[in-house]
Amino acid sequence: MRLAVLASGRGSNLLAILEAIARGELDAQVVGVFSDKADAPALVRARDAGIAARSLSPRGFASRVDFDEHLFSQVDAVQPDLIVCAGYMRLISDATVAARTGRMINIHPSLLPDFKGLRTHQQALDAKARVHGASVHYVTPELDGGPVIAQARVAVEAGDDAARLAERVLQREHPLLVATLREISSGRIAWKNNGVRFDGHPLQAPLQLDDCNHLIQELPA
């Protein structure tokens, strides 16, 4: 499976993907890494791994649509099977998303549909949530609103602040993303009829990451 990765920051999820590929745990190839930040550490990680890495500044474009057209023309040029938004912090225009429906996923640091947008860990603390976590979902025009594929839960502990909670969530984000990509690569997870299918059947609830870093379906109570 050919992956194009979009990232705006340090690229820890990108590194998790590359390490899983190197260990033989993920049958995939990262064919390009793209960013809206020229100084994003994710680009350095990609270049160190011998992967084509490109940045494009939004400042040179009149609109988000113009920027996306240029950026995603570069993404399309590497012919990815799947586009992975891994810490990509820009909103993507509706037309760009619509043209790639079912071929773009995002990892978000909350248990969607709770706590969309930014500052998710502080949102969880402010709401006195007992359980927080991360979600992988297909990208649709609605912000963090596409069908959720899989989630990893993290207990909120007494004394947590946003930074401490964020670090524990990040430790689960990495195996969650790798496990999801593994099942997409194998064909067990697929996009069909505007929804997620798992083993050929419509997914009724997000898959959950277990303690062994495998995705499981939880049976209804």
Order of alpha helices (4+ residues) and beta strands (2+ residues): beta-alpha-beta-alpha-beta-alpha-beta-alpha-beta-alpha-beta-beta-alpha-beta-beta-beta-beta-beta
